[in-house]
Amino acid sequence: MTATFASEQLDACGFVVDFIAAERCLAKVVERLHHTSLNACDLFTGRNPTAEIVAQTIFDQLALDESISPTLRRVRVTEAPGCSATYVLNR
């Protein structure tokens, strides 16, 4: 899984995003999905957890964190070698 962050301006320290905050947030989201049946995960109740839905759901979960959400642009999920889905927010 890959998350992409972008901004037209850097913050006062010269960053687009604090990677430590981003990694912490990513770890929390991925922890809920790792070694679990996606069909049984509460994040996908009533939805088929396709790679596209998983990418969108991870994006949505990351967007809840105000420290990284302003610069979050896309999440890519790789299902198998050469097979990935990307959810992109156009701001």
HTML snippet that shows the backbone in 3Dmol.js (N, CA, C, O; Angstrom):
<script src="https://3Dmol.org/build/3Dmol-min.js"></script>
<div id="view" style="width:600px;height:400px;position:relative"></div>
<script>
const pdb = `
ATOM      1  N   MET A   1       0.843  -1.161   0.000  1.00  0.00           N
ATOM      2  CA  MET A   1       0.000   0.000   0.000  1.00  0.00           C
ATOM      3  C   MET A   1       0.894   1.232   0.000  1.00  0.00           C
ATOM      4  O   MET A   1       1.907   1.288   0.696  1.00  0.00           O
ATOM      5  N   THR A   2       0.500   2.198  -0.784  1.00  0.00           N
ATOM      6  CA  THR A   2       1.246   3.450  -0.884  1.00  0.00           C
ATOM      7  C   THR A   2       0.297   4.623  -0.728  1.00  0.00           C
ATOM      8  O   THR A   2      -0.765   4.661  -1.349  1.00  0.00           O
ATOM      9  N   ALA A   3       0.677   5.564   0.091  1.00  0.00           N
ATOM     10  CA  ALA A   3      -0.077   6.810   0.218  1.00  0.00           C
ATOM     11  C   ALA A   3       0.777   7.923  -0.372  1.00  0.00           C
ATOM     12  O   ALA A   3       1.990   7.968  -0.165  1.00  0.00           O
ATOM     13  N   THR A   4       0.129   8.817  -1.108  1.00  0.00           N
ATOM     14  CA  THR A   4       0.826   9.940  -1.732  1.00  0.00           C
ATOM     15  C   THR A   4       0.300  11.239  -1.144  1.00  0.00           C
ATOM     16  O   THR A   4      -0.906  11.438  -0.997  1.00  0.00           O
ATOM     17  N   PHE A   5       1.235  12.111  -0.814  1.00  0.00           N
ATOM     18  CA  PHE A   5       0.910  13.412  -0.243  1.00  0.00           C
ATOM     19  C   PHE A   5       1.453  14.488  -1.172  1.00  0.00           C
ATOM     20  O   PHE A   5       2.518  14.315  -1.765  1.00  0.00           O
ATOM     21  N   ALA A   6       0.741  15.582  -1.303  1.00  0.00           N
ATOM     22  CA  ALA A   6       1.181  16.670  -2.178  1.00  0.00           C
ATOM     23  C   ALA A   6       0.682  17.996  -1.635  1.00  0.00           C
ATOM     24  O   ALA A   6      -0.326  18.069  -0.933  1.00  0.00           O
ATOM     25  N   SER A   7       1.418  19.039  -1.980  1.00  0.00           N
ATOM     26  CA  SER A   7       1.031  20.381  -1.574  1.00  0.00           C
ATOM     27  C   SER A   7       1.685  21.379  -2.502  1.00  0.00           C
ATOM     28  O   SER A   7       2.767  21.132  -3.034  1.00  0.00           O
ATOM     29  N   GLU A   8       1.033  22.495  -2.693  1.00  0.00           N
ATOM     30  CA  GLU A   8       1.621  23.567  -3.489  1.00  0.00           C
ATOM     31  C   GLU A   8       2.594  24.390  -2.663  1.00  0.00           C
ATOM     32  O   GLU A   8       3.365  25.181  -3.208  1.00  0.00           O
ATOM     33  N   GLN A   9       2.559  24.204  -1.336  1.00  0.00           N
ATOM     34  CA  GLN A   9       3.452  24.943  -0.442  1.00  0.00           C
ATOM     35  C   GLN A   9       4.028  23.999   0.596  1.00  0.00           C
ATOM     36  O   GLN A   9       3.390  23.022   0.989  1.00  0.00           O
ATOM     37  N   LEU A  10       5.238  24.298   1.034  1.00  0.00           N
ATOM     38  CA  LEU A  10       5.851  23.555   2.120  1.00  0.00           C
ATOM     39  C   LEU A  10       5.518  24.259   3.433  1.00  0.00           C
ATOM     40  O   LEU A  10       5.277  25.466   3.458  1.00  0.00           O
ATOM     41  N   ASP A  11       5.508  23.493   4.518  1.00  0.00           N
ATOM     42  CA  ASP A  11       5.250  24.124   5.807  1.00  0.00           C
ATOM     43  C   ASP A  11       6.493  24.880   6.277  1.00  0.00           C
ATOM     44  O   ASP A  11       7.487  24.948   5.554  1.00  0.00           O
ATOM     45  N   ALA A  12       6.442  25.436   7.460  1.00  0.00           N
ATOM     46  CA  ALA A  12       7.539  26.259   7.977  1.00  0.00           C
ATOM     47  C   ALA A  12       8.846  25.480   8.100  1.00  0.00           C
ATOM     48  O   ALA A  12       9.927  26.068   8.060  1.00  0.00           O
ATOM     49  N   CYS A  13       8.749  24.169   8.249  1.00  0.00           N
ATOM     50  CA  CYS A  13       9.960  23.332   8.357  1.00  0.00           C
ATOM     51  C   CYS A  13      10.430  22.812   6.997  1.00  0.00           C
ATOM     52  O   CYS A  13      11.464  22.151   6.907  1.00  0.00           O
ATOM     53  N   GLY A  14       9.674  23.110   5.946  1.00  0.00           N
ATOM     54  CA  GLY A  14      10.046  22.656   4.614  1.00  0.00           C
ATOM     55  C   GLY A  14       9.482  21.303   4.235  1.00  0.00           C
ATOM     56  O   GLY A  14      10.020  20.634   3.353  1.00  0.00           O
ATOM     57  N   PHE A  15       8.401  20.886   4.890  1.00  0.00           N
ATOM     58  CA  PHE A  15       7.795  19.585   4.642  1.00  0.00           C
ATOM     59  C   PHE A  15       6.431  19.716   3.970  1.00  0.00           C
ATOM     60  O   PHE A  15       5.752  20.734   4.097  1.00  0.00           O
ATOM     61  N   VAL A  16       6.051  18.666   3.257  1.00  0.00           N
ATOM     62  CA  VAL A  16       4.676  18.516   2.769  1.00  0.00           C
ATOM     63  C   VAL A  16       3.863  17.804   3.841  1.00  0.00           C
ATOM     64  O   VAL A  16       2.732  18.189   4.136  1.00  0.00           O
ATOM     65  N   VAL A  17       4.449  16.768   4.418  1.00  0.00           N
ATOM     66  CA  VAL A  17       3.787  15.997   5.475  1.00  0.00           C
ATOM     67  C   VAL A  17       4.853  15.483   6.435  1.00  0.00           C
ATOM     68  O   VAL A  17       5.990  15.223   6.041  1.00  0.00           O
ATOM     69  N   ASP A  18       4.473  15.342   7.682  1.00  0.00           N
ATOM     70  CA  ASP A  18       5.351  14.742   8.679  1.00  0.00           C
ATOM     71  C   ASP A  18       5.290  13.231   8.476  1.00  0.00           C
ATOM     72  O   ASP A  18       4.267  12.610   8.766  1.00  0.00           O
ATOM     73  N   PHE A  19       6.369  12.634   7.983  1.00  0.00           N
ATOM     74  CA  PHE A  19       6.368  11.205   7.683  1.00  0.00           C
ATOM     75  C   PHE A  19       6.123  10.347   8.914  1.00  0.00           C
ATOM     76  O   PHE A  19       5.519   9.279   8.813  1.00  0.00           O
ATOM     77  N   ILE A  20       6.577  10.794  10.056  1.00  0.00           N
ATOM     78  CA  ILE A  20       6.339  10.014  11.277  1.00  0.00           C
ATOM     79  C   ILE A  20       4.844   9.968  11.575  1.00  0.00           C
ATOM     80  O   ILE A  20       4.316   8.907  11.910  1.00  0.00           O
ATOM     81  N   ALA A  21       4.157  11.099  11.460  1.00  0.00           N
ATOM     82  CA  ALA A  21       2.708  11.128  11.679  1.00  0.00           C
ATOM     83  C   ALA A  21       1.999  10.291  10.623  1.00  0.00           C
ATOM     84  O   ALA A  21       1.055   9.566  10.936  1.00  0.00           O
ATOM     85  N   ALA A  22       2.444  10.385   9.387  1.00  0.00           N
ATOM     86  CA  ALA A  22       1.824   9.609   8.304  1.00  0.00           C
ATOM     87  C   ALA A  22       2.024   8.115   8.530  1.00  0.00           C
ATOM     88  O   ALA A  22       1.080   7.339   8.385  1.00  0.00           O
ATOM     89  N   GLU A  23       3.227   7.707   8.878  1.00  0.00           N
ATOM     90  CA  GLU A  23       3.490   6.286   9.128  1.00  0.00           C
ATOM     91  C   GLU A  23       2.685   5.766  10.309  1.00  0.00           C
ATOM     92  O   GLU A  23       2.183   4.643  10.272  1.00  0.00           O
ATOM     93  N   ARG A  24       2.560   6.565  11.345  1.00  0.00           N
ATOM     94  CA  ARG A  24       1.772   6.165  12.527  1.00  0.00           C
ATOM     95  C   ARG A  24       0.306   5.943  12.143  1.00  0.00           C
ATOM     96  O   ARG A  24      -0.312   4.956  12.543  1.00  0.00           O
ATOM     97  N   CYS A  25      -0.235   6.875  11.363  1.00  0.00           N
ATOM     98  CA  CYS A  25      -1.620   6.773  10.925  1.00  0.00           C
ATOM     99  C   CYS A  25      -1.807   5.569   9.995  1.00  0.00           C
ATOM    100  O   CYS A  25      -2.774   4.820  10.130  1.00  0.00           O
ATOM    101  N   LEU A  26      -0.895   5.394   9.068  1.00  0.00           N
ATOM    102  CA  LEU A  26      -0.958   4.245   8.163  1.00  0.00           C
ATOM    103  C   LEU A  26      -0.916   2.936   8.945  1.00  0.00           C
ATOM    104  O   LEU A  26      -1.664   2.004   8.650  1.00  0.00           O
ATOM    105  N   ALA A  27      -0.040   2.874   9.938  1.00  0.00           N
ATOM    106  CA  ALA A  27       0.092   1.655  10.741  1.00  0.00           C
ATOM    107  C   ALA A  27      -1.215   1.320  11.459  1.00  0.00           C
ATOM    108  O   ALA A  27      -1.610   0.157  11.532  1.00  0.00           O
ATOM    109  N   LYS A  28      -1.882   2.346  11.990  1.00  0.00           N
ATOM    110  CA  LYS A  28      -3.160   2.115  12.677  1.00  0.00           C
ATOM    111  C   LYS A  28      -4.208   1.536  11.733  1.00  0.00           C
ATOM    112  O   LYS A  28      -4.946   0.619  12.093  1.00  0.00           O
ATOM    113  N   VAL A  29      -4.264   2.083  10.522  1.00  0.00           N
ATOM    114  CA  VAL A  29      -5.253   1.619   9.547  1.00  0.00           C
ATOM    115  C   VAL A  29      -4.914   0.213   9.082  1.00  0.00           C
ATOM    116  O   VAL A  29      -5.785  -0.656   9.046  1.00  0.00           O
ATOM    117  N   VAL A  30      -3.665  -0.016   8.729  1.00  0.00           N
ATOM    118  CA  VAL A  30      -3.250  -1.319   8.207  1.00  0.00           C
ATOM    119  C   VAL A  30      -3.378  -2.397   9.283  1.00  0.00           C
ATOM    120  O   VAL A  30      -3.687  -3.549   8.977  1.00  0.00           O
ATOM    121  N   GLU A  31      -3.141  -2.026  10.535  1.00  0.00           N
ATOM    122  CA  GLU A  31      -3.264  -2.989  11.635  1.00  0.00           C
ATOM    123  C   GLU A  31      -4.662  -3.615  11.670  1.00  0.00           C
ATOM    124  O   GLU A  31      -4.815  -4.796  11.979  1.00  0.00           O
ATOM    125  N   ARG A  32      -5.662  -2.823  11.354  1.00  0.00           N
ATOM    126  CA  ARG A  32      -7.042  -3.338  11.359  1.00  0.00           C
ATOM    127  C   ARG A  32      -7.285  -4.337  10.230  1.00  0.00           C
ATOM    128  O   ARG A  32      -8.210  -5.146  10.302  1.00  0.00           O
ATOM    129  N   LEU A  33      -6.454  -4.282   9.187  1.00  0.00           N
ATOM    130  CA  LEU A  33      -6.665  -5.117   8.012  1.00  0.00           C
ATOM    131  C   LEU A  33      -5.711  -6.306   7.918  1.00  0.00           C
ATOM    132  O   LEU A  33      -6.013  -7.300   7.259  1.00  0.00           O
ATOM    133  N   HIS A  34      -4.572  -6.200   8.572  1.00  0.00           N
ATOM    134  CA  HIS A  34      -3.524  -7.206   8.461  1.00  0.00           C
ATOM    135  C   HIS A  34      -3.950  -8.533   9.087  1.00  0.00           C
ATOM    136  O   HIS A  34      -4.456  -8.567  10.209  1.00  0.00           O
ATOM    137  N   HIS A  35      -3.745  -9.600   8.366  1.00  0.00           N
ATOM    138  CA  HIS A  35      -4.069 -10.961   8.816  1.00  0.00           C
ATOM    139  C   HIS A  35      -5.535 -11.115   9.223  1.00  0.00           C
ATOM    140  O   HIS A  35      -5.847 -11.760  10.224  1.00  0.00           O
ATOM    141  N   THR A  36      -6.411 -10.525   8.449  1.00  0.00           N
ATOM    142  CA  THR A  36      -7.836 -10.656   8.720  1.00  0.00           C
ATOM    143  C   THR A  36      -8.578 -10.935   7.422  1.00  0.00           C
ATOM    144  O   THR A  36      -8.078 -10.631   6.339  1.00  0.00           O
ATOM    145  N   SER A  37      -9.726 -11.492   7.526  1.00  0.00           N
ATOM    146  CA  SER A  37     -10.588 -11.663   6.356  1.00  0.00           C
ATOM    147  C   SER A  37     -11.252 -10.321   6.098  1.00  0.00           C
ATOM    148  O   SER A  37     -12.008  -9.826   6.934  1.00  0.00           O
ATOM    149  N   LEU A  38     -10.976  -9.742   4.961  1.00  0.00           N
ATOM    150  CA  LEU A  38     -11.562  -8.436   4.660  1.00  0.00           C
ATOM    151  C   LEU A  38     -13.083  -8.506   4.635  1.00  0.00           C
ATOM    152  O   LEU A  38     -13.756  -7.526   4.956  1.00  0.00           O
ATOM    153  N   ASN A  39     -13.624  -9.651   4.257  1.00  0.00           N
ATOM    154  CA  ASN A  39     -15.080  -9.803   4.246  1.00  0.00           C
ATOM    155  C   ASN A  39     -15.675  -9.706   5.648  1.00  0.00           C
ATOM    156  O   ASN A  39     -16.847  -9.362   5.803  1.00  0.00           O
ATOM    157  N   ALA A  40     -14.878 -10.006   6.663  1.00  0.00           N
ATOM    158  CA  ALA A  40     -15.362  -9.955   8.047  1.00  0.00           C
ATOM    159  C   ALA A  40     -15.006  -8.637   8.746  1.00  0.00           C
ATOM    160  O   ALA A  40     -15.456  -8.392   9.866  1.00  0.00           O
ATOM    161  N   CYS A  41     -14.217  -7.801   8.103  1.00  0.00           N
ATOM    162  CA  CYS A  41     -13.775  -6.541   8.713  1.00  0.00           C
ATOM    163  C   CYS A  41     -14.922  -5.535   8.734  1.00  0.00           C
ATOM    164  O   CYS A  41     -15.621  -5.354   7.736  1.00  0.00           O
ATOM    165  N   ASP A  42     -15.108  -4.879   9.886  1.00  0.00           N
ATOM    166  CA  ASP A  42     -16.201  -3.918  10.034  1.00  0.00           C
ATOM    167  C   ASP A  42     -16.101  -2.734   9.069  1.00  0.00           C
ATOM    168  O   ASP A  42     -17.109  -2.083   8.794  1.00  0.00           O
ATOM    169  N   LEU A  43     -14.927  -2.449   8.563  1.00  0.00           N
ATOM    170  CA  LEU A  43     -14.777  -1.348   7.599  1.00  0.00           C
ATOM    171  C   LEU A  43     -15.479  -1.633   6.269  1.00  0.00           C
ATOM    172  O   LEU A  43     -15.766  -0.713   5.504  1.00  0.00           O
ATOM    173  N   PHE A  44     -15.752  -2.907   6.002  1.00  0.00           N
ATOM    174  CA  PHE A  44     -16.342  -3.283   4.716  1.00  0.00           C
ATOM    175  C   PHE A  44     -17.735  -3.881   4.847  1.00  0.00           C
ATOM    176  O   PHE A  44     -18.214  -4.533   3.919  1.00  0.00           O
ATOM    177  N   THR A  45     -18.382  -3.675   5.965  1.00  0.00           N
ATOM    178  CA  THR A  45     -19.723  -4.205   6.174  1.00  0.00           C
ATOM    179  C   THR A  45     -20.647  -3.750   5.044  1.00  0.00           C
ATOM    180  O   THR A  45     -20.794  -2.555   4.787  1.00  0.00           O
ATOM    181  N   GLY A  46     -21.255  -4.708   4.388  1.00  0.00           N
ATOM    182  CA  GLY A  46     -22.199  -4.410   3.310  1.00  0.00           C
ATOM    183  C   GLY A  46     -21.542  -4.060   1.989  1.00  0.00           C
ATOM    184  O   GLY A  46     -22.231  -3.705   1.032  1.00  0.00           O
ATOM    185  N   ARG A  47     -20.202  -4.155   1.917  1.00  0.00           N
ATOM    186  CA  ARG A  47     -19.497  -3.839   0.679  1.00  0.00           C
ATOM    187  C   ARG A  47     -18.536  -4.963   0.324  1.00  0.00           C
ATOM    188  O   ARG A  47     -17.997  -5.635   1.203  1.00  0.00           O
ATOM    189  N   ASN A  48     -18.330  -5.159  -0.962  1.00  0.00           N
ATOM    190  CA  ASN A  48     -17.380  -6.136  -1.448  1.00  0.00           C
ATOM    191  C   ASN A  48     -15.983  -5.517  -1.374  1.00  0.00           C
ATOM    192  O   ASN A  48     -15.739  -4.511  -2.040  1.00  0.00           O
ATOM    193  N   PRO A  49     -15.056  -6.079  -0.590  1.00  0.00           N
ATOM    194  CA  PRO A  49     -13.748  -5.454  -0.417  1.00  0.00           C
ATOM    195  C   PRO A  49     -12.820  -5.674  -1.622  1.00  0.00           C
ATOM    196  O   PRO A  49     -11.799  -6.354  -1.520  1.00  0.00           O
ATOM    197  N   THR A  50     -13.191  -5.097  -2.739  1.00  0.00           N
ATOM    198  CA  THR A  50     -12.314  -5.127  -3.909  1.00  0.00           C
ATOM    199  C   THR A  50     -11.084  -4.268  -3.620  1.00  0.00           C
ATOM    200  O   THR A  50     -11.078  -3.498  -2.659  1.00  0.00           O
ATOM    201  N   ALA A  51     -10.064  -4.391  -4.427  1.00  0.00           N
ATOM    202  CA  ALA A  51      -8.875  -3.554  -4.243  1.00  0.00           C
ATOM    203  C   ALA A  51      -9.248  -2.077  -4.306  1.00  0.00           C
ATOM    204  O   ALA A  51      -8.689  -1.254  -3.581  1.00  0.00           O
ATOM    205  N   GLU A  52     -10.192  -1.751  -5.174  1.00  0.00           N
ATOM    206  CA  GLU A  52     -10.632  -0.361  -5.305  1.00  0.00           C
ATOM    207  C   GLU A  52     -11.311   0.128  -4.029  1.00  0.00           C
ATOM    208  O   GLU A  52     -11.043   1.238  -3.568  1.00  0.00           O
ATOM    209  N   ILE A  53     -12.178  -0.686  -3.464  1.00  0.00           N
ATOM    210  CA  ILE A  53     -12.872  -0.336  -2.217  1.00  0.00           C
ATOM    211  C   ILE A  53     -11.882  -0.258  -1.058  1.00  0.00           C
ATOM    212  O   ILE A  53     -11.989   0.618  -0.200  1.00  0.00           O
ATOM    213  N   VAL A  54     -10.922  -1.175  -1.037  1.00  0.00           N
ATOM    214  CA  VAL A  54      -9.902  -1.152   0.020  1.00  0.00           C
ATOM    215  C   VAL A  54      -9.096   0.145  -0.071  1.00  0.00           C
ATOM    216  O   VAL A  54      -8.850   0.790   0.949  1.00  0.00           O
ATOM    217  N   ALA A  55      -8.686   0.530  -1.274  1.00  0.00           N
ATOM    218  CA  ALA A  55      -7.929   1.776  -1.449  1.00  0.00           C
ATOM    219  C   ALA A  55      -8.750   2.977  -0.989  1.00  0.00           C
ATOM    220  O   ALA A  55      -8.234   3.850  -0.291  1.00  0.00           O
ATOM    221  N   GLN A  56     -10.015   3.028  -1.372  1.00  0.00           N
ATOM    222  CA  GLN A  56     -10.875   4.137  -0.969  1.00  0.00           C
ATOM    223  C   GLN A  56     -11.073   4.156   0.547  1.00  0.00           C
ATOM    224  O   GLN A  56     -11.050   5.224   1.160  1.00  0.00           O
ATOM    225  N   THR A  57     -11.263   3.005   1.143  1.00  0.00           N
ATOM    226  CA  THR A  57     -11.481   2.913   2.586  1.00  0.00           C
ATOM    227  C   THR A  57     -10.239   3.348   3.355  1.00  0.00           C
ATOM    228  O   THR A  57     -10.339   4.081   4.339  1.00  0.00           O
ATOM    229  N   ILE A  58      -9.075   2.900   2.910  1.00  0.00           N
ATOM    230  CA  ILE A  58      -7.839   3.323   3.563  1.00  0.00           C
ATOM    231  C   ILE A  58      -7.679   4.832   3.426  1.00  0.00           C
ATOM    232  O   ILE A  58      -7.306   5.506   4.386  1.00  0.00           O
ATOM    233  N   PHE A  59      -7.956   5.361   2.245  1.00  0.00           N
ATOM    234  CA  PHE A  59      -7.892   6.809   2.039  1.00  0.00           C
ATOM    235  C   PHE A  59      -8.820   7.511   3.031  1.00  0.00           C
ATOM    236  O   PHE A  59      -8.411   8.454   3.709  1.00  0.00           O
ATOM    237  N   ASP A  60     -10.048   7.055   3.112  1.00  0.00           N
ATOM    238  CA  ASP A  60     -11.031   7.675   4.008  1.00  0.00           C
ATOM    239  C   ASP A  60     -10.580   7.628   5.464  1.00  0.00           C
ATOM    240  O   ASP A  60     -10.768   8.595   6.202  1.00  0.00           O
ATOM    241  N   GLN A  61      -9.984   6.509   5.884  1.00  0.00           N
ATOM    242  CA  GLN A  61      -9.506   6.383   7.256  1.00  0.00           C
ATOM    243  C   GLN A  61      -8.330   7.328   7.511  1.00  0.00           C
ATOM    244  O   GLN A  61      -8.254   7.954   8.568  1.00  0.00           O
ATOM    245  N   LEU A  62      -7.423   7.433   6.552  1.00  0.00           N
ATOM    246  CA  LEU A  62      -6.296   8.347   6.693  1.00  0.00           C
ATOM    247  C   LEU A  62      -6.768   9.802   6.734  1.00  0.00           C
ATOM    248  O   LEU A  62      -6.208  10.624   7.459  1.00  0.00           O
ATOM    249  N   ALA A  63      -7.789  10.106   5.959  1.00  0.00           N
ATOM    250  CA  ALA A  63      -8.308  11.478   5.881  1.00  0.00           C
ATOM    251  C   ALA A  63      -8.916  11.937   7.203  1.00  0.00           C
ATOM    252  O   ALA A  63      -9.119  13.135   7.402  1.00  0.00           O
ATOM    253  N   LEU A  64      -9.205  11.016   8.096  1.00  0.00           N
ATOM    254  CA  LEU A  64      -9.742  11.382   9.405  1.00  0.00           C
ATOM    255  C   LEU A  64      -8.690  12.042  10.295  1.00  0.00           C
ATOM    256  O   LEU A  64      -9.031  12.751  11.242  1.00  0.00           O
ATOM    257  N   ASP A  65      -7.427  11.812   9.995  1.00  0.00           N
ATOM    258  CA  ASP A  65      -6.342  12.376  10.793  1.00  0.00           C
ATOM    259  C   ASP A  65      -6.014  13.779  10.258  1.00  0.00           C
ATOM    260  O   ASP A  65      -5.472  13.914   9.162  1.00  0.00           O
ATOM    261  N   GLU A  66      -6.337  14.793  11.016  1.00  0.00           N
ATOM    262  CA  GLU A  66      -6.168  16.176  10.571  1.00  0.00           C
ATOM    263  C   GLU A  66      -4.710  16.579  10.354  1.00  0.00           C
ATOM    264  O   GLU A  66      -4.440  17.566   9.670  1.00  0.00           O
ATOM    265  N   SER A  67      -3.779  15.834  10.920  1.00  0.00           N
ATOM    266  CA  SER A  67      -2.373  16.198  10.745  1.00  0.00           C
ATOM    267  C   SER A  67      -1.854  15.824   9.357  1.00  0.00           C
ATOM    268  O   SER A  67      -0.864  16.390   8.894  1.00  0.00           O
ATOM    269  N   ILE A  68      -2.512  14.876   8.691  1.00  0.00           N
ATOM    270  CA  ILE A  68      -2.052  14.473   7.358  1.00  0.00           C
ATOM    271  C   ILE A  68      -3.090  14.693   6.259  1.00  0.00           C
ATOM    272  O   ILE A  68      -2.739  14.731   5.080  1.00  0.00           O
ATOM    273  N   SER A  69      -4.336  14.835   6.625  1.00  0.00           N
ATOM    274  CA  SER A  69      -5.404  14.903   5.622  1.00  0.00           C
ATOM    275  C   SER A  69      -5.286  16.063   4.633  1.00  0.00           C
ATOM    276  O   SER A  69      -5.658  15.886   3.473  1.00  0.00           O
ATOM    277  N   PRO A  70      -4.785  17.247   5.027  1.00  0.00           N
ATOM    278  CA  PRO A  70      -4.741  18.331   4.042  1.00  0.00           C
ATOM    279  C   PRO A  70      -3.866  18.042   2.820  1.00  0.00           C
ATOM    280  O   PRO A  70      -4.080  18.610   1.749  1.00  0.00           O
ATOM    281  N   THR A  71      -2.882  17.157   2.986  1.00  0.00           N
ATOM    282  CA  THR A  71      -1.975  16.886   1.872  1.00  0.00           C
ATOM    283  C   THR A  71      -2.161  15.500   1.261  1.00  0.00           C
ATOM    284  O   THR A  71      -1.495  15.168   0.280  1.00  0.00           O
ATOM    285  N   LEU A  72      -3.050  14.691   1.822  1.00  0.00           N
ATOM    286  CA  LEU A  72      -3.304  13.346   1.291  1.00  0.00           C
ATOM    287  C   LEU A  72      -3.966  13.446  -0.072  1.00  0.00           C
ATOM    288  O   LEU A  72      -4.987  14.117  -0.222  1.00  0.00           O
ATOM    289  N   ARG A  73      -3.390  12.780  -1.067  1.00  0.00           N
ATOM    290  CA  ARG A  73      -3.928  12.854  -2.421  1.00  0.00           C
ATOM    291  C   ARG A  73      -4.381  11.520  -2.985  1.00  0.00           C
ATOM    292  O   ARG A  73      -5.367  11.458  -3.719  1.00  0.00           O
ATOM    293  N   ARG A  74      -3.664  10.442  -2.646  1.00  0.00           N
ATOM    294  CA  ARG A  74      -4.048   9.149  -3.215  1.00  0.00           C
ATOM    295  C   ARG A  74      -3.542   7.998  -2.366  1.00  0.00           C
ATOM    296  O   ARG A  74      -2.580   8.126  -1.610  1.00  0.00           O
ATOM    297  N   VAL A  75      -4.222   6.868  -2.517  1.00  0.00           N
ATOM    298  CA  VAL A  75      -3.804   5.627  -1.880  1.00  0.00           C
ATOM    299  C   VAL A  75      -3.843   4.540  -2.948  1.00  0.00           C
ATOM    300  O   VAL A  75      -4.840   4.375  -3.651  1.00  0.00           O
ATOM    301  N   ARG A  76      -2.743   3.806  -3.055  1.00  0.00           N
ATOM    302  CA  ARG A  76      -2.668   2.697  -3.998  1.00  0.00           C
ATOM    303  C   ARG A  76      -2.520   1.401  -3.226  1.00  0.00           C
ATOM    304  O   ARG A  76      -1.703   1.297  -2.311  1.00  0.00           O
ATOM    305  N   VAL A  77      -3.314   0.422  -3.601  1.00  0.00           N
ATOM    306  CA  VAL A  77      -3.273  -0.901  -2.997  1.00  0.00           C
ATOM    307  C   VAL A  77      -2.846  -1.888  -4.075  1.00  0.00           C
ATOM    308  O   VAL A  77      -3.405  -1.909  -5.172  1.00  0.00           O
ATOM    309  N   THR A  78      -1.852  -2.701  -3.750  1.00  0.00           N
ATOM    310  CA  THR A  78      -1.393  -3.721  -4.684  1.00  0.00           C
ATOM    311  C   THR A  78      -1.979  -5.057  -4.256  1.00  0.00           C
ATOM    312  O   THR A  78      -1.777  -5.513  -3.130  1.00  0.00           O
ATOM    313  N   GLU A  79      -2.703  -5.668  -5.170  1.00  0.00           N
ATOM    314  CA  GLU A  79      -3.363  -6.941  -4.885  1.00  0.00           C
ATOM    315  C   GLU A  79      -2.447  -8.119  -5.199  1.00  0.00           C
ATOM    316  O   GLU A  79      -2.427  -9.112  -4.471  1.00  0.00           O
ATOM    317  N   ALA A  80      -1.699  -8.005  -6.272  1.00  0.00           N
ATOM    318  CA  ALA A  80      -0.755  -9.023  -6.718  1.00  0.00           C
ATOM    319  C   ALA A  80       0.261  -8.310  -7.596  1.00  0.00           C
ATOM    320  O   ALA A  80       0.013  -7.184  -8.028  1.00  0.00           O
ATOM    321  N   PRO A  81       1.400  -8.941  -7.870  1.00  0.00           N
ATOM    322  CA  PRO A  81       2.375  -8.274  -8.733  1.00  0.00           C
ATOM    323  C   PRO A  81       1.734  -7.804 -10.050  1.00  0.00           C
ATOM    324  O   PRO A  81       1.134  -8.591 -10.781  1.00  0.00           O
ATOM    325  N   GLY A  82       1.876  -6.526 -10.323  1.00  0.00           N
ATOM    326  CA  GLY A  82       1.322  -5.954 -11.549  1.00  0.00           C
ATOM    327  C   GLY A  82      -0.155  -5.607 -11.484  1.00  0.00           C
ATOM    328  O   GLY A  82      -0.722  -5.142 -12.472  1.00  0.00           O
ATOM    329  N   CYS A  83      -0.791  -5.824 -10.332  1.00  0.00           N
ATOM    330  CA  CYS A  83      -2.226  -5.543 -10.180  1.00  0.00           C
ATOM    331  C   CYS A  83      -2.431  -4.597  -9.000  1.00  0.00           C
ATOM    332  O   CYS A  83      -2.230  -4.978  -7.847  1.00  0.00           O
ATOM    333  N   SER A  84      -2.830  -3.367  -9.294  1.00  0.00           N
ATOM    334  CA  SER A  84      -3.067  -2.415  -8.217  1.00  0.00           C
ATOM    335  C   SER A  84      -4.270  -1.551  -8.549  1.00  0.00           C
ATOM    336  O   SER A  84      -4.694  -1.449  -9.700  1.00  0.00           O
ATOM    337  N   ALA A  85      -4.804  -0.936  -7.512  1.00  0.00           N
ATOM    338  CA  ALA A  85      -5.915   0.004  -7.664  1.00  0.00           C
ATOM    339  C   ALA A  85      -5.537   1.256  -6.890  1.00  0.00           C
ATOM    340  O   ALA A  85      -4.962   1.180  -5.805  1.00  0.00           O
ATOM    341  N   THR A  86      -5.869   2.411  -7.463  1.00  0.00           N
ATOM    342  CA  THR A  86      -5.535   3.684  -6.829  1.00  0.00           C
ATOM    343  C   THR A  86      -6.796   4.507  -6.660  1.00  0.00           C
ATOM    344  O   THR A  86      -7.573   4.679  -7.599  1.00  0.00           O
ATOM    345  N   TYR A  87      -6.989   5.015  -5.446  1.00  0.00           N
ATOM    346  CA  TYR A  87      -8.069   5.955  -5.179  1.00  0.00           C
ATOM    347  C   TYR A  87      -7.420   7.328  -5.088  1.00  0.00           C
ATOM    348  O   TYR A  87      -6.486   7.534  -4.313  1.00  0.00           O
ATOM    349  N   VAL A  88      -7.922   8.268  -5.887  1.00  0.00           N
ATOM    350  CA  VAL A  88      -7.331   9.601  -5.981  1.00  0.00           C
ATOM    351  C   VAL A  88      -8.372  10.650  -5.626  1.00  0.00           C
ATOM    352  O   VAL A  88      -9.513  10.596  -6.086  1.00  0.00           O
ATOM    353  N   LEU A  89      -7.962  11.602  -4.801  1.00  0.00           N
ATOM    354  CA  LEU A  89      -8.798  12.753  -4.508  1.00  0.00           C
ATOM    355  C   LEU A  89      -8.239  13.919  -5.290  1.00  0.00           C
ATOM    356  O   LEU A  89      -7.075  14.281  -5.120  1.00  0.00           O
ATOM    357  N   ASN A  90      -9.039  14.502  -6.131  1.00  0.00           N
ATOM    358  CA  ASN A  90      -8.618  15.683  -6.894  1.00  0.00           C
ATOM    359  C   ASN A  90      -9.077  16.928  -6.161  1.00  0.00           C
ATOM    360  O   ASN A  90     -10.274  17.201  -6.068  1.00  0.00           O
ATOM    361  N   ARG A  91      -8.129  17.675  -5.646  1.00  0.00           N
ATOM    362  CA  ARG A  91      -8.442  18.911  -4.917  1.00  0.00           C
ATOM    363  C   ARG A  91      -8.068  20.088  -5.740  1.00  0.00           C
ATOM    364  O   ARG A  91      -8.251  21.226  -5.308  1.00  0.00           O
TER     365      ARG A  91
END
`;
const viewer = $3Dmol.createViewer("view");
viewer.addModel(pdb, "pdb");
viewer.setStyle({}, {cartoon: {color: "spectrum"}});
viewer.zoomTo();
viewer.render();
</script>
